[in-house]
Amino acid sequence: MTTHSSQLSLADVFTECQDLLYFDKPAFFCLLENHMDFDAFIPSDFYRAFNRRFGRNREYPLHGFISSLILQKILSIPTDSLLITLLHLSKELRVFCGFNKIPDASKFTRFKQAFLPFIEQLFNHLVDYTEPICQAIDSQLASTITFDTTGIEVYVTENNPKTLNALIKRLKSTYKNKPDVDPHKMAYGLMRSSAAASADAKQMYINGHFCYAHKLSIVTNGLGIIRHIAFLDDDFKQTHPELVIDKKSDSPDEDKTIGDSSALQPVLNDFFAIHPDFKPHTFLGDSAFDAIDTYSFLKDTCHFSKALIPWNPRNQSELPLIGFNTYGYPLCPSDDSLLMKRLGRCHEKGRSDRIKWGCPKTRMVKGSIVCACQSPCSPAKFGRTTYTYDNLDFRLYPGIQRDSDQWKKTYKIRCVIERAINHFKTNMCTAGRKTRNVLTTKADTFFAGIASLFTLIVASRIKKLEYIRSLKPLIP
């Protein structure tokens, strides 16, 4: 049988496959090399600190650590051990990261813990860099800020459901003859405030269950692009002594609400201190922020022109609504021609200064205030009372008419922060990691933020804005 010159031998096929494997760089890495220059974004302080620690003749480059940990988040690689395995298997990945020798897991961990302040600095630098990109995509959404808190569960014994269930089972057995005792509520009260193996892992109630987690707050814009990350740990509380410390109560939902509201002001103060040139005009928050102090802070300190916060049912009365005249004075709910009586300004600890108003039909009888209304709107013997605040008008008229179509359309944007948190936890694998160290958790979270911002940069440079949240669809 004659062999034609156009046919390939087995040796030729093997050689061609070998060349493709070792010399033909994957298109994804070419894309990143052309549009993602890691070295250009690393602050000079980071280089100096790294060189000071490892000296001139170091085995591992700073670029290698940063690029590999960013790729870990972009490619949803859940653990450092799997990242190391892929570095061993893929020459292209090693070359892209600049590793001649691959670090072990302990070196990655020490890198995260030792250089956490500089990792956070790199994240903040990228936030500044990406702000013009966000403004160019959609200035309205880029100038809209959303805020929420979440928790990253820690790998501790207390997070095993068997721990709580065993305690509830024992309490049920002990108090089986006392039906007025709620074993679930008692178990919640008896659980430690922090995990035994990690004092930084605090007891929380998130996503409908009890857990021990590192609590953090996240700020995004209306595009869902991360703008700020702050861990609400003991260091944060020491930096902000004005922060209200959460108290245990019988209602875990109430604990979470108090935490969100009290964290807002210090977090946004830090955010605007780091990024003084940012001028967002709209704030979106859930009903946990429905408080006069919050509206005053958003308007007077942060200079938001709109604050879309739904009414909190806890702040609403079942009594008839009180109206106001053009001067902001409250009117009798039964007769809007009558002004309520001003009873003076109240100064109470833990509450905003406010003006107290009383029923216009009250009078003094033998030294006591008595309501003389024939059809009183309040069961109180001294009649209906209400309060006005300095920024009550901003709560009533927060820049957009409440319950209007524009309000509903704008407020729907707030769901982007829920998606961003889920993206951080699930797709970027910040949740579920088997670590107890709060420094490692912080570094992983900031690297998730860095990876998301580099994703935005690449998507903008290749003019494919549909990939601003994930580059994985670009992998062939």
C-alpha angles and dihedrals in degrees: 000000000000119000115220118226090236093063120096124229123226089253091055092051091050092049092050092049090048091052091050091049097049106026110027103084115216114256092238092060090046089053092051093046091051097047108021115063103179095182093059091061101044109105116240090237088061091054092048094049092047094048091045091055100043103027130219099300099056127157098216127047123225088233089058095055094046098044094046094049091048091050088049089062096040092051094041094239102171102204140030090235091059090047090053091049091052090049089055092048100042120061090184090057092049092049092047091052093043097237118151088171122027118233119232124238094267092057092053089050094048090048091055094047098042097047102034094122090054092046088055089047090053090051093051091048090054091049089058091045094051097047094086088048091054091047090052092051096050121340093195094054092040089056092051116093127200128188134196141151130228140164135237109217116232128224097250136130093250091064091062105102089221090069095061093037092053090051092049090049092053092048092049090053093047096047100033090123093051108072092178091067115091106209093193093055091044092049090053090053094048096051115103119263090231135020117270093231095043123031090193092063103089128194110260141167109224135153091006100304143079118257145149110247147151105257120219139168125226130200120197134170125238091274090061092249113146114248105169141009124194127173112218095216134132092281090055091049091051090051090050108039089171090067113113108238114228116251125209113249137167090263116065090189089060091051090055092048093052090049094053094049096046093046096054100078100047092043094051091043089056091044094055092042090057093042106032093165094061112107109180115176104196131055123195120195140153126253091276088081095054096120132117092236089057093051091048091050094047093048104036103030105028095030096223112169093200130037114181107195121149120233113272110228089217089065096050127092124217089220121100113289118261118228129210134221126227091277094054095253115143119247131213107269090220097046118022090194090073123079117216116244118260108234099182140268120305123217110190128167112253094014135088119260108264142173118244121219129189140198111289091224097060123113139176116265116181092334096313131101111243128182112231096189113132092214106028118196092209131052090221113111091225091053135239119336131187139173135226127203134203093251098033089118091061089054092049095041107025097174095282125058110258117248092013122132089251091054092050093046093048095044091054087070089072091078088075090079091055089052091046092053091047090048090052094049100039112024096033093040099228090138123066096031114144098236134115099187114106093207091057091047091050092049092049090050094049090048088053088054091047091049092050091051093048087050088056091048094051094045090051094049094049089044094236104125092174086078098054090113101039137015095192094098087064091063107099 
